[in-house]
């Protein structure tokens, strides 16, 4: 089904589901929330340290031309350096490359959210407006919200420029990362630590739209083995360089049928959080599927498209 003005892509929503006892739903909620907490970074109770297996980033890790040709390292060194309050200039050479971007239009993506045998629903709302944007991901089951992430910020020549990222799981405390561009620092609601803010840095939600914007602007980057890299920071002072490698075309089965997608996966080291994402070239390279997992989380948290609704600007 497709509607052009405020167009909708995907099947009519609805359907039936099996009822469960109150105990069964609470057990499912606890398990799904725990899976989301383990699989999606920055969850309450997660370790506040940077990822293991890190090495210091050098200028050689930031290839020219915007496409990495070798795996970029973890950015744990940035967290260590931040404790000593380095200047932004002192780490500028460590920054990943910047990319030309083409910002996707306003859209709401509705997903099936699943971890193992547990199923819920999620929605990613992307709303750019002029030189700013808001982005929100909500996930729930049985009418209860178990996951809420929000990113807001500006749009510049390098794409999304987050100013604030918030992350809340079930009834846990909301945690916030503030990207202060006036002083070039990232601060956190529950930590005194400060990190250098490098241009092009993304939060744990904005990276999904940033990736779409990069390939929407320049599809010629889609060559075998191509990689893009950017700094990613969550709400618990957990910086990392995410390098995403183009795996190739891969069909994805959605509620609306088969989508001829392109797949990316995070190139990491032992102990890194695993990320796989599938983009739709026919619809602004938006994410139609994502799989997020950590080494000790068990089953991955999966998002698979149900429908997408493009909103009138």
N, C-alpha and C positions, 0 to 999 in steps of 0.2 A: 504494500500500500504506500502511496506517495502523494504528498500534498505540497504544492510548489511554494505558495506564500505561507510561511510557517509550516514548511513541509515536514511530513512525517515519513520515515522509512522504517519498515518492519511490520510485523503482524499486529493484529488487534490484540491489545493486552487483556489479560484476564486469566481464566482457567480455574481449575479446582485443585485443592491440595488436601492431603489427609489431615484430619484433626488429631491432636495429641492431647494427652493429659497435661495438667499444669506442671507436674513434675518433669514430664518429658520435654516440654518447651523450655523450662528453666535449665535443664541439663544441656539441651541443644544450644541455648543462648550462651551458657558458660563456656562450652567447648568451642563454639564458633568465635566468640569474643577472644578466647585464649589463642585460637589459631590466628585471628587477625592481629592480635598483639605480637605474636611471635613472628608472623610472616611479614607484616608491614612494619618497617623500621620506625623508631621513635616512640614505641608503645610505653605506657606507664609501667614502671618496674623493670624496664630493660636497662642493661648496663649503660652507663653514660660515657663509656670510653670509646675511642675511635676503633675502627676495625683492625683485626690482627693482620699480620703478614705485611706490614706497611714498610715502605722505604721512602727516604726523602725524595721529593720531586725536584728535578732539575730542568733547566731550559730545554734540554734534549728531549724531554718527555712531551713537549708541546710542538708537534710537527707543523711545518708551514703548510699553507693551502687549506687548512681547516679540516682535513680528514686524517685521522691518525693511522699510521701504518704499523704500529706495534702496540701491545697492551699498555695502557696508561696505568701508573701505580696507584695504590691506595693513598689517601691524603691524611693519614693519621699524623704525619709530621706537621701538618698545619695546626692540629689541635695542640700538639706539644709546643710548637713555636708560639701559639697564641698566649699560652700561660706566661711567657716572657714578654708579652706586649710588643711584638715587632711592628714596625711600620708597614703600611700597605705596600710601599715601594719595595720593601725587602723580600716580599713574596710574589711580586708581580711577575717575575720571570717563571714562577711555578704554575701560572694559570694555564688551563687548557685553552685551545684556540677559540676564537669567536666565529660565529657563523651568520651568514645572511639568512633572514627568516621571512616567512609569509604567514601572517597570523590567521588562523582559521576563523570562520564566521561564528556567531553565537549559536550554541547547540546544547541540547540536553541528551546525554547518552544514558539509556536505561540498561542495566546489566542483571544477569543472574550471578549472584555471589555464592560461591561454594567452597567448602573445605571438607574433603572426604565425602561422607554421605549427608552432610548438613548443607541445606540450601536456604538462601535468603535472596534479597534483592538489593540493588544499589543504583545510585544515580549520580552521574558526574555532570555538573552544570557549569558550562563555560560561557562567560559573558564579558567580552571585550567592549570597551566604550571609549572612543577617542584614543587618548594616550594612557589609559589605565585598564585594569581588568579585575574581575573576581572569578574565582574557581572554587567549587565546592564538591566534595564527595561524601555522600551519606550511604550507609548500609544498615540493613535491619532484617529482622525476622519476627514473624508473628506480631507485627505492628510496633515492635520496640526497636529503637535505634541502638545499634551496637558499635557503630563507627562513624565519626564525624571528623573530617579534615577540611580546612579552608585555607586558601591562599589568595592574597590580594596584593596588587602592586602596579607597576607601570609597564609600558611598552616602549622599547627604545630600539636602536639600530641592531642590537644583539638579541632582540626578542623579548621574552618575559623577564622582568626585573622585579622579583618579589620584594615586598616591604614587610609583610607579616604572614606568618604561617602558624596555624593552630591545629592541635591534634588531641582528640578525646576519644577514649574507648569505653563503651558501656557507661558505667557510673563513675569512672575514674576522673581524676583531676584533668582539666584542660591545660595543656602545656603549649607554650608560645615561643617562637623564634622571631625576633625583630631584626630586619635587615636595614640598618641605618646608613643610608647612602651619603648623608652629610658628613659623617665622620669615618666612613669606610669600615664599619664594624658590624658584627652580628652578635646580638645579646639574647639572653634566654630568661624565661620567667622563673625557672627554678634552679638556676646555676649562675654563679658570679663570673663564670668563664666568658671571655669574649674571643671571637674569631675574626680574622681579616675578611673583609667582604671584597671578593674579586669580581670583576665584571663578568657577566655570564653565569654567575652562580644561581642554581635552582634550589627549590625546596623539595620535600618528598612527595609533593603532588604536582607542582608546576612542570616538572621534567616531562610528564606525559604530553602536555601541549607543546612544550618547547621542541620535543623530538618531531612532532607532527609539523611544526612550523619550519624546521630546518629542511625537511625533505619536500615539503610543499613548495618552498622557494627554489630548491635545486634538486630535482629528481635525478640529475645526472650523477649524483653521488652514489646511487644505488648500483654499485659494481661489486663483484664477488670479493668478500673479505673487507669491504669498507667499514670504517669505524668512526664514530663521533664520540667526543668526550666532553663532559662538563662537571664542575664541582657541584655536589649535592649536599645539603645540610638539612637535618631534621630538627625537631624541637628539643632534643636533649644534647646539644653540642656535639653532634656526631658527624663530622665532615668526612666526605669520601669523594674521590674522583670516580665517577661512573663512566666506563667505556662500554658503549653498546655497539656490538658487531652485527652487520647485516648478514643474516643467515641465508636468506633467499625467499622466493615465493612459496606460499603455503596456504592451502585452502582451510578456511575456518567454518565449521558448521554453527549457524546461529538460528534463533527462532524464526528469522526471516528468510532462511535458506543459506546456501553456500556463498561465502565471500572469498574472492581471490585476493588474499592479503599478502603482506610482506612481513617477515619475521625478523626480530632483533633479539639478541640475548646479551646479558651483561658479561663482559670478560672480567673475571675476578680471580682471586687466590683462595686457597683453603680458608674457610671461616667467613668469607664474604656472604652477604645476602644475595640470593639468586633472583634474577629478574629476567623474565621473558615477556615480550610484548609484540602484538600483531597489529599492523596499521592497515587502513583501507585506502588504497591509492585513488579510488573512485570518489571518495568523500573526504578530501582535504587531509589525507593521511591520519585520520583520527584513530585512536586506539579502540579496536573492537574486541580485543581479548588481552588479558594480562595474567601472568602467573608470578606470584611473589612468595618467596620462601626463604627461611634461614636454616642453617645446618641442623639446628636442634628443634625445629618446629613441627616435624612430622609432615603431614600432607600440606601441599601448597594452598594458599588462598588464591582462588581463581575468579576472575571477572570475565563473563562472556556476554556479548551484546544481545539484548532483546530488541531494542529499537532505538532510533535516533531521531530527534525532532530539531530541525533547524529553525531558529527563531528569526522573526523579522527584525532587522536592524533599526 
